[in-house]
Amino acid sequence: MVATELLPPGEPEEYNVDPMIDRWYISNDLPNPGWMLVNELPADYIPEAVVTPDGVWHGNEETHHFADARDPAWVEAYRQIITDYPRHLAVGAGGHF
């Protein structure tokens, strides 16, 4: 089985693994199927937050929430993160807390 067979095409699958999170899902903001190697991300793709393999949330450092994708400081921090993890898997995710 290949990774793309794990999720059906169409609407994202929703999961609930934490009672503090209403829902989370693999989103379609990355090219289909919603994940790719970090070094293959589109150059103009700037997410609002990143969770690195060590489990650290990167986004707005003051509120520990989402960053403004237009903020030059966030863009610079994000570019450093993807430089540090070029062969890792990027997964587009969404959720409601």
N, C-alpha and C positions, 0 to 999 in steps of 0.2 A: 504494500500500500504506500502511495506517495502522499506527501503532506496535503496536496490540494484535494485529495479525496476525503479528508477529515471533515470538511465543512461543505454542506450542500450549496449549490448556486442559489442566487436570489437574495432574499432578506437575510440580514445578519442573525446568527444564532444568539440568543440571550441566555445568560447564566446568572445564578444568584448563589454565591458561595459565602457571603458575609451579610448578616442581618442589618448592618449599618449601610449597606449599599442596596438600593432598590433593584438595580440591574446593571449589568455590564455586558458588552458585546464586542465582537470583532467588527470594526467599522470598515467602511469602504472608502475612506479618505486616502488610502494608498492604492496604487494600481492593483487590480484584481490578482489574487484573491484576498488582499488585505494584509499581506506580509511580504517582506523581501529583505535581502541582505542590506545592511546599513550603507555599504559603499555603492549600492545601486539606487539609492533614493534619488528622486528628481532634485536637481539643484535648487529649484524654487520652492521645494517643500519645507515649510517651517511649522512644526507642531506647536501646540500651546504648553506641552509638558512632555517630559521623558522620564521613564524609570529605567535606570541603568542596571546591569546584571547584579550589582551588589545590593539592589533593592532600594536605592536612594531615589527619591522623587526630585526631579529638577524642573522648576517652573518659576513662579514668582517667589523669590527668596524671602520676602517680607511676610506674605500671607500663607505661604506653603500651598498655594493653589495654582491656577493656570496663569501662564505668562501671556503677555500681549505679543503675538507673533510679529507685530510691526516694530517692537522695541529693539533698537540696535544692540543694546546690552544683551538681551535674550538671544538674538540672532547670533551674536558672537559666542555666547556660552554654548548654544546648541551646536554650532559648527565645531567647537572644541570637543564636545561629547561625541559627535559622529566620527571625528578624527581619532579619538581614543578607542573606539569600538567598531572598526571598519568591517570585520568579518562576522559580526553578530547579527542576529535576526531582528528586524524591526517589525513590530506588529501594531497596526492601527487599532486602537481600542477606544471605546466610548463608554459612558456610564452615567448613572444618576445617583448622587449621594444624599 
